[in-house]
Amino acid sequence: MNLFSEQAARIRKKIVQAAKVDTNFQVFGASSHRYVLNPPVSEAEVQQFEEQYRIQLPACYRTFLTEVGNGGAGPFYGIYPLGKDINEFCYDDSFDFLRNDCVLYPKMTDEYWDNLVNRLKDEEDDTPSETLAGIVFGGLLPIGHQGCTYYHVLVLNGNWEGKVVNVDYDLQKPKFTFDDNFLDWYERWLDEIIIPDLRRDEDYWFGYTLGGSGEQLWEQYKTSSDQIFQEDCLIAINRLAYISKAVLALIEKEYLNGNGNFKKLLLQILCKQHHPKIKAYLTEYAKTDFPATITLIHHHFKKQSADYLDLIKEHIGNVNDGNTFSYCCFVLQKMKRDYGLIILPFASHENDHIRGTAVWALGELFHKEQYLGTFIKGLQDESLSVVRNSLQALKGIKDNQLLVHYQKIAERFPVEQDYILSNLKQRLSEYGYNLETIKDYDPTQQPVKVSSKQESFWTKLKRRFE
């Protein structure tokens, strides 16, 4: 029995427990591996692998292979069997990169990573894959796939031997997991499935945050003087599916004490837990950071969006950022109320992102016909996105005066740009035209008609004031 045998035995039992908890395979990737492990390999097989590639596997990973299983069940889509897909970063028969020194380390700076990646730019455009692997992924063994270009790999040498790292083949900065070694990482994955207090969000990516319960993470946050680690603690708390009332009260107290370094993150946790005083806190926070406030409202209070109508009215006039305005529109759209007069001025904003979003938002209203003039103006806009959004907003509005504007768009865009022609085709089909026949349209031969929907709207509006 080696140093890790006791942990390996514990893991074998927890695999069975996890399968009983996640019977419907709700955990990401579980439907692929179904909590089934491959039979362990022998020491002789491990030695043969090491001799073939002239490497030595970390003891924690070797124990997993020989005493738990040769791959199978594991985080994301599972753990590779020994030797499978080790050429993920190298598409020939050279595996020298496995023996290279690992140049990655936890908390490496963006500057360090950028300099490392920039070394590739000194090579020719057709940089051989073994060069890429040797420079960036040296000393790393691929052990599993997360989807797309993301993998988890094992450090084979150096100070961080045995640790698991999340890497991206498209060269986003790697993220070291917080666990000391492969077995600790693997066991934490099981614990977060089995133990209710450790469960994370449904969209949570395992291994990218600290592990632990709310109580444990809060204690680490309060006792640490490292601001980076403190932030990691709060991020991990925010990913918990549930935190106790006691921890929530401590977080509220910390927020009210005005911790400037983490005020936004503390507020985010309070939002996620739907703290009873959250509306008052958001209203106050909006005075100093409305963009962050409206983003939090959008993410956490879609069903309660109407509660924040006055807040948006108070601050939207000062918005000049396209993303912030978009979030305002998203929240307004969820209210199922008439927000047209709030949004209308922004259809003439100098920012084309804002103009386009305003047109989209107006097009979502049930009585959008009254903004026909705004949409027509949008069809003439210099911005492609505003033209496209105006075409989409006009869906269902059939008024012959639009045809001359559609004709001009067909002339203005002889080839497709930003999906404008595909949207124009849809609008023209409502009149029986296409991109060719609209060019022959003669407005002097066509009577201008108002749609029945518009007649209904204006008739009702006239009666209201009679």
C-alpha positions in Angstrom: 0.0 0.0 0.0 1.4 3.4 -1.0 0.9 6.9 0.3 -2.3 7.4 -1.7 -3.9 4.0 -1.3 -6.2 5.0 1.5 -7.5 7.9 -0.6 -7.9 5.6 -3.6 -10.1 3.3 -1.6 -12.2 6.2 -0.5 -12.6 7.4 -4.0 -13.8 4.0 -5.2 -16.6 4.2 -2.6 -17.5 7.7 -3.6 -17.9 6.8 -7.2 -20.7 4.5 -6.2 -22.3 7.2 -4.1 -22.1 9.8 -6.8 -23.8 7.4 -9.3 -26.7 7.0 -6.8 -27.0 10.8 -6.3 -26.9 11.7 -10.0 -29.1 9.0 -11.4 -30.3 11.2 -14.2 -26.8 12.3 -15.2 -27.4 16.0 -14.6 -23.8 16.7 -13.8 -22.0 18.0 -16.9 -20.5 15.2 -18.9 -22.0 12.4 -16.7 -24.1 11.0 -19.6 -20.8 10.2 -21.4 -19.1 8.3 -18.7 -22.1 7.3 -16.6 -19.9 7.0 -13.5 -18.3 3.8 -14.9 -14.5 3.3 -14.4 -12.4 1.1 -16.6 -10.5 -1.7 -14.9 -7.2 -0.6 -13.3 -3.9 -1.3 -15.2 -0.9 -3.1 -13.8 2.3 -1.6 -12.6 4.0 -3.3 -15.5 1.7 -1.5 -18.0 2.5 1.8 -16.3 6.2 1.2 -16.4 6.0 0.3 -20.1 4.2 3.5 -20.8 6.8 5.5 -18.9 9.7 3.8 -20.7 8.1 4.4 -24.1 7.8 8.1 -23.5 10.8 8.4 -21.1 8.7 10.1 -18.4 7.7 9.4 -14.9 4.1 9.7 -13.9 3.2 11.5 -10.6 2.5 9.0 -7.8 -1.0 10.3 -7.3 -2.0 9.7 -10.9 -0.2 6.3 -10.9 -2.2 5.2 -7.9 -5.4 6.2 -9.7 -4.5 4.1 -12.7 -3.5 1.1 -10.7 -5.9 1.1 -7.8 -9.0 3.1 -9.0 -9.4 2.8 -12.7 -7.7 3.2 -16.1 -9.8 6.2 -16.9 -13.6 6.5 -17.4 -15.7 8.4 -14.9 -14.4 11.8 -14.1 -14.9 15.6 -14.4 -16.4 16.8 -17.6 -16.3 14.0 -20.2 -14.2 11.7 -18.0 -10.6 10.7 -17.6 -8.7 9.3 -20.6 -7.3 5.8 -20.4 -3.5 5.6 -20.1 -2.0 6.6 -23.4 -5.2 7.8 -25.1 -5.0 11.1 -27.0 -1.7 12.2 -25.5 -1.0 13.8 -28.9 -3.8 16.3 -28.5 -1.2 19.1 -28.7 1.1 17.4 -31.2 0.0 15.8 -34.5 2.9 13.7 -35.4 5.0 10.9 -33.7 7.1 13.3 -31.7 6.2 13.4 -28.0 9.3 15.3 -26.8 7.0 18.0 -25.3 6.1 15.5 -22.6 9.7 15.5 -21.3 10.1 19.3 -21.6 10.0 21.4 -18.4 6.6 22.7 -17.4 6.8 26.5 -17.8 3.3 27.2 -16.4 2.7 28.0 -12.7 -0.3 29.1 -10.6 -1.1 32.8 -10.5 1.2 33.5 -13.5 0.6 37.0 -14.7 -1.1 37.9 -18.0 2.2 39.5 -19.1 4.1 36.3 -18.5 1.6 34.3 -20.5 1.5 36.8 -23.3 5.3 36.8 -23.6 5.2 33.0 -23.7 2.6 32.9 -26.4 4.4 35.7 -28.4 7.4 33.3 -28.7 5.2 31.5 -31.2 4.9 34.6 -33.4 8.6 34.6 -33.9 8.1 31.3 -35.8 6.8 31.0 -39.4 3.1 31.1 -39.9 3.1 27.3 -40.4 4.6 26.7 -36.9 4.9 22.9 -36.4 2.6 21.5 -33.8 5.5 20.0 -31.9 6.9 23.6 -31.5 3.6 24.8 -30.2 3.4 21.9 -27.8 7.0 22.3 -26.7 6.8 26.0 -26.0 3.4 26.2 -24.3 2.4 22.7 -23.2 5.7 21.2 -22.3 5.6 18.8 -19.4 1.8 18.4 -19.5 -0.1 15.2 -20.1 -3.6 15.5 -21.5 -6.0 13.5 -19.2 -9.4 14.7 -20.3 -11.5 16.9 -22.6 -13.9 19.6 -21.5 -15.5 20.4 -24.9 -14.4 22.7 -27.7 -10.7 23.5 -27.3 -10.6 23.0 -23.5 -8.7 20.2 -21.8 -7.5 19.2 -18.3 -3.9 18.2 -18.2 -1.5 16.8 -15.6 1.8 18.5 -14.7 4.5 15.8 -15.1 7.5 17.7 -13.6 8.8 20.6 -11.6 7.4 22.3 -8.6 3.8 21.7 -9.6 4.1 18.0 -10.4 0.8 16.1 -9.9 -1.4 19.2 -10.2 -4.2 19.5 -12.7 -4.4 22.5 -15.1 -7.2 23.7 -17.3 -5.8 24.7 -20.7 -7.2 26.0 -24.0 -5.7 24.9 -27.3 -6.7 28.3 -28.6 -4.2 29.7 -26.1 -6.3 31.5 -23.6 -4.4 31.7 -20.3 -4.3 28.4 -18.5 -6.0 28.1 -15.1 -4.4 25.9 -12.4 -6.9 24.0 -10.2 -6.7 24.8 -6.5 -6.2 21.2 -5.3 -2.8 19.9 -4.3 -2.8 16.9 -6.7 -4.8 14.8 -9.1 -6.5 12.7 -6.5 -7.5 15.7 -4.4 -9.0 17.2 -7.6 -10.8 14.0 -8.5 -12.2 13.5 -5.0 -13.4 17.1 -4.8 -15.4 16.5 -8.0 -17.1 13.6 -6.3 -17.7 15.5 -3.0 -19.4 18.3 -4.9 -21.9 15.8 -6.3 -22.5 13.9 -3.1 -22.5 16.6 -0.4 -25.4 19.1 -0.7 -23.5 22.0 1.0 -20.8 21.7 -1.7 -23.0 21.6 -4.8 -22.5 24.3 -7.4 -24.5 26.0 -10.1 -25.8 24.0 -13.0 -23.6 26.1 -15.4 -20.5 25.7 -13.1 -17.3 24.4 -14.6 -15.6 22.2 -12.1 -12.1 23.0 -11.2 -12.1 26.6 -12.1 -12.8 27.9 -8.5 -11.9 26.9 -5.0 -13.6 24.0 -3.3 -15.3 24.0 0.1 -18.6 24.9 1.8 -19.8 28.4 2.4 -18.6 28.3 6.0 -15.1 27.1 5.0 -14.7 29.6 2.2 -15.8 32.5 4.3 -13.4 31.5 7.1 -10.6 31.4 4.5 -11.6 34.8 3.2 -11.6 36.5 6.6 -8.3 35.0 7.7 -6.4 35.7 4.5 -4.4 38.9 3.8 -4.0 38.0 0.1 -6.5 40.0 -1.9 -6.3 37.6 -4.9 -7.0 34.6 -2.7 -9.8 36.5 -0.9 -11.4 37.2 -4.3 -11.1 33.5 -5.2 -13.0 32.7 -2.0 -15.8 35.1 -2.8 -16.0 33.8 -6.4 -16.3 30.2 -5.1 -19.0 31.2 -2.6 -20.9 32.9 -5.4 -20.9 29.6 -7.4 -22.4 27.6 -4.6 -26.0 26.6 -5.2 -26.9 27.4 -1.6 -25.3 29.2 1.3 -26.5 29.2 4.9 -28.4 32.2 6.5 -25.4 32.6 8.9 -22.9 33.0 6.0 -25.3 35.3 4.1 -25.6 37.5 7.2 -21.8 37.8 7.4 -21.7 38.7 3.7 -24.3 41.4 4.2 -22.4 42.8 7.1 -19.2 42.9 5.1 -21.0 44.6 2.3 -22.5 47.3 4.6 -19.1 47.9 6.1 -18.1 49.2 2.8 -15.3 46.8 1.7 -14.4 48.7 -1.5 -12.2 46.0 -2.9 -15.0 43.5 -3.1 -18.2 45.5 -2.8 -19.5 44.5 -6.3 -18.7 40.8 -5.7 -20.4 40.8 -2.3 -23.5 42.5 -3.8 -23.5 39.8 -6.5 -23.7 37.1 -3.9 -26.5 38.9 -2.1 -28.3 39.1 -5.5 -27.9 35.5 -6.3 -29.3 34.5 -2.9 -32.2 37.0 -3.3 -31.5 38.8 -0.1 -34.7 40.4 1.2 -33.1 43.9 1.2 -31.5 43.5 -2.2 -33.7 46.1 -4.0 -32.6 48.8 -1.5 -29.0 47.8 -1.9 -29.2 47.8 -5.7 -30.9 51.2 -5.7 -28.1 52.7 -3.6 -25.3 50.9 -5.5 -26.7 52.3 -8.8 -25.8 55.8 -7.8 -22.1 54.9 -8.1 -22.1 52.0 -10.6 -25.3 51.8 -12.7 -23.7 49.6 -15.4 -22.9 46.9 -12.8 -26.3 47.3 -11.2 -28.3 46.8 -14.3 -26.2 43.8 -15.3 -26.9 42.2 -11.9 -30.7 42.9 -12.2 -30.7 41.3 -15.7 -28.9 38.2 -14.5 -30.7 37.6 -11.2 -34.1 39.3 -11.3 -35.8 38.6 -14.7 -39.1 37.7 -13.0 -38.9 40.8 -10.8 -37.8 43.2 -13.5 -40.8 45.4 -13.1 -39.7 46.3 -9.6 -36.8 48.2 -11.2 -38.7 50.3 -13.7 -38.2 53.5 -11.7 -34.5 52.8 -11.2 -34.0 52.5 -15.0 -36.0 55.7 -15.6 -33.8 57.5 -13.2 -30.5 56.5 -14.7 -31.0 55.6 -18.3 -30.7 59.2 -19.5 -27.0 59.1 -18.5 -26.2 55.9 -20.4 -23.8 56.3 -23.3 -22.4 52.8 -23.3 -23.9 50.3 -25.7 -23.6 47.2 -23.4 -25.2 49.1 -20.5 -28.1 50.3 -22.7 -28.6 46.7 -24.0 -29.0 45.4 -20.4 -31.5 48.2 -19.8 -33.5 47.0 -22.8 -33.3 43.4 -21.8 -34.7 44.2 -18.3 -37.4 46.5 -19.8 -38.4 43.8 -22.3 -39.0 41.3 -19.5 -41.4 43.6 -17.8 -44.2 43.1 -20.3 -45.0 46.8 -20.1 -45.0 49.7 -22.5 -41.5 51.1 -22.3 -41.6 52.8 -25.8 -41.3 56.4 -24.6 -38.3 55.5 -22.4 -36.5 53.9 -25.4 -37.6 56.1 -28.3 -35.0 59.0 -27.8 -32.2 56.5 -28.1 -33.2 55.6 -31.6 -31.4 58.8 -32.6 -28.4 58.4 -30.4 -24.9 59.1 -31.8 -23.8 55.6 -30.8 -24.8 53.1 -33.5 -24.9 50.2 -31.0 -27.4 52.1 -28.9 -29.5 53.1 -32.0 -29.6 49.5 -33.1 -30.6 48.2 -29.7 -33.3 50.8 -29.3 -34.8 49.8 -32.7 -34.7 46.1 -31.6 -36.4 47.0 -28.3 -39.1 49.0 -30.0 -39.7 46.1 -32.3 -40.4 43.9 -29.4 -43.5 46.0 -28.3 -46.9 44.6 -29.1 -48.0 48.0 -30.6 -44.8 48.6 -32.5 -46.8 49.9 -35.5 -46.8 53.4 -33.9 -43.0 53.5 -34.3 -43.2 53.0 -38.1 -41.5 56.3 -38.7 -38.6 55.4 -36.4 -38.1 52.1 -38.2 -38.2 53.8 -41.6 -35.5 56.2 -40.4 -33.5 53.1 -39.2 -33.7 51.6 -42.7 -31.8 54.7 -44.0 -29.2 54.6 -41.2 -25.5 54.4 -42.1 -25.0 51.6 -39.6 -25.5 48.1 -41.0 -26.7 46.8 -37.6 -29.3 49.5 -37.4 -30.6 48.7 -40.9 -30.7 45.0 -40.0 -32.5 45.5 -36.7 -35.0 47.8 -38.4 -35.8 45.2 -41.0 -36.3 42.6 -38.2 -38.5 45.1 -36.2 -40.8 45.5 -39.2 -41.8 41.9 -39.2 -45.6 41.8 -39.4 -46.0 45.4 -40.3 -47.4 45.6 -43.8 -47.6 49.1 -45.2 -47.1 49.8 -48.8 -45.0 52.9 -48.1 -42.3 50.6 -46.8 -41.8 49.1 -50.3 -40.0 52.1 -51.7 -37.6 51.9 -48.7 -37.1 48.2 -49.2 -36.4 49.0 -52.9 -33.7 51.4 -51.9 -32.1 48.9 -49.6 -32.0 46.3 -52.4 -30.2 48.9 -54.5 -27.9 50.0 -51.7 -26.8 46.4 -50.9 -26.1 44.5 -54.2 -24.4 41.8 -52.1 -25.1 40.4 -48.7 -23.8 42.4 -45.7 -24.5 41.6 -42.1 -27.6 39.5 -43.0 -29.4 42.6 -44.4 -30.4 40.9 -47.6 -31.6 37.7 -45.8 -33.9 39.9 -43.6 -35.0 42.0 -46.6 -36.1 38.8 -48.4 -38.3 38.0 -45.5 -40.0 41.4 -45.4 -40.4 41.4 -49.2 -42.0 37.9 -49.1 -44.8 39.5 -47.0 -45.8 41.5 -50.1 -45.1 38.9 -52.7 -41.8 40.5 -53.9 -38.3 39.2 -54.0 -34.8 40.9 -54.4 -35.2 41.1 -58.2 -38.9 42.1 -58.6 -38.7 44.9 -56.0 -36.3 46.7 -58.3 -39.2 47.2 -60.7 -41.5 48.5 -58.1 -43.2 51.8 -59.1 -44.7 53.6 -56.1 -46.8 55.8 -58.3 -48.8 52.8 -59.4 -49.4 51.4 -55.9 -51.9 52.9 -53.5 -50.6 53.5 -50.0 -52.5 51.3 -47.6 -52.5 51.2 -43.8 -52.4 47.7 -42.3 -55.4 46.5 -40.4 -53.3 46.3 -37.3 -52.5 50.0 -37.6 -56.1 50.9 -38.2 -57.0 49.0 -35.1 -54.4 50.8 -33.0 -55.1 54.3 -34.3 -58.9 53.8 -34.0 -58.5 52.7 -30.4 -56.2 55.7 -29.7 -58.7 58.2 -31.3 -61.6 56.8 -29.3 -59.6 57.1 -26.1 -59.4 60.9 -26.5 -62.9 61.5 -27.9 
